[in-house]
């Protein structure tokens, strides 16, 4: 069974999150361990947080690309019309 710190590294948590989990593990030594199901749930939450950051970075890059292309001055309706046209091959 992996320790909290090993799980944190496996799921690419940053150093602060790793320290939090390591502190939690140290403070709960000798106490009943969390279930494997809960451990997987915590790992899933960590992955969701990581994915959230990736999605935010992607949206920021797309927004910068749109600004360079002049889309920042378009209304939402105009942008949606452009998307529809691209989807329909117009």
DASUL-V891475 format. One record per residue. N is the residue number from 0. RES is the residue in one letter. OMEGA is omega in whole degrees, 0 to 359 (NA if undefined). BURIAL is # if it has 9 or more other ideal C-beta (glycine too) atoms within 8 Angstrom, else .. Layout:
n->N res->RES omega->OMEGA burial->BURIAL
n->N res->RES omega->OMEGA burial->BURIAL
This chain:
n->0 res->X omega->181 burial->.
n->1 res->X omega->174 burial->.
n->2 res->X omega->178 burial->.
n->3 res->X omega->182 burial->#
n->4 res->X omega->178 burial->#
n->5 res->X omega->176 burial->.
n->6 res->X omega->181 burial->#
n->7 res->X omega->179 burial->#
n->8 res->X omega->181 burial->#
n->9 res->X omega->183 burial->.
n->10 res->X omega->172 burial->#
n->11 res->X omega->175 burial->.
n->12 res->X omega->180 burial->#
n->13 res->X omega->186 burial->.
n->14 res->X omega->181 burial->.
n->15 res->X omega->179 burial->.
n->16 res->X omega->177 burial->#
n->17 res->X omega->180 burial->#
n->18 res->X omega->179 burial->.
n->19 res->X omega->180 burial->.
n->20 res->X omega->178 burial->#
n->21 res->X omega->177 burial->#
n->22 res->X omega->178 burial->.
n->23 res->X omega->180 burial->#
n->24 res->X omega->181 burial->#
n->25 res->X omega->181 burial->.
n->26 res->X omega->183 burial->.
n->27 res->X omega->179 burial->.
n->28 res->X omega->179 burial->.
n->29 res->X omega->178 burial->.
n->30 res->X omega->180 burial->.
n->31 res->X omega->181 burial->.
n->32 res->X omega->177 burial->.
n->33 res->X omega->181 burial->.
n->34 res->X omega->178 burial->.
n->35 res->X omega->179 burial->.
n->36 res->X omega->179 burial->.
n->37 res->X omega->179 burial->.
n->38 res->X omega->178 burial->#
n->39 res->X omega->178 burial->.
n->40 res->X omega->178 burial->.
n->41 res->X omega->178 burial->#
n->42 res->X omega->179 burial->#
n->43 res->X omega->177 burial->.
n->44 res->X omega->178 burial->.
n->45 res->X omega->178 burial->#
n->46 res->X omega->179 burial->#
n->47 res->X omega->179 burial->.
n->48 res->X omega->179 burial->.
n->49 res->X omega->180 burial->#
n->50 res->X omega->178 burial->.
n->51 res->X omega->178 burial->.
n->52 res->X omega->178 burial->.
n->53 res->X omega->181 burial->.
n->54 res->X omega->179 burial->.
n->55 res->X omega->178 burial->.
n->56 res->X omega->179 burial->.
n->57 res->X omega->180 burial->.
n->58 res->X omega->179 burial->.
n->59 res->X omega->178 burial->.
n->60 res->X omega->179 burial->.
n->61 res->X omega->178 burial->.
n->62 res->X omega->178 burial->.
n->63 res->X omega->177 burial->.
n->64 res->X omega->180 burial->.
n->65 res->X omega->179 burial->#
n->66 res->X omega->179 burial->#
n->67 res->X omega->181 burial->.
n->68 res->X omega->179 burial->.
n->69 res->X omega->182 burial->.
n->70 res->X omega->182 burial->#
n->71 res->X omega->180 burial->.
n->72 res->X omega->180 burial->.
n->73 res->X omega->175 burial->#
n->74 res->X omega->178 burial->.
n->75 res->X omega->178 burial->.
n->76 res->X omega->178 burial->.
n->77 res->X omega->178 burial->.
n->78 res->X omega->179 burial->#
n->79 res->X omega->177 burial->.
n->80 res->X omega->177 burial->.
n->81 res->X omega->179 burial->#
n->82 res->X omega->179 burial->.
n->83 res->X omega->180 burial->.
n->84 res->X omega->179 burial->.
n->85 res->X omega->179 burial->.
n->86 res->X omega->183 burial->.
n->87 res->X omega->177 burial->.
n->88 res->X omega->180 burial->.
n->89 res->X omega->NA burial->.
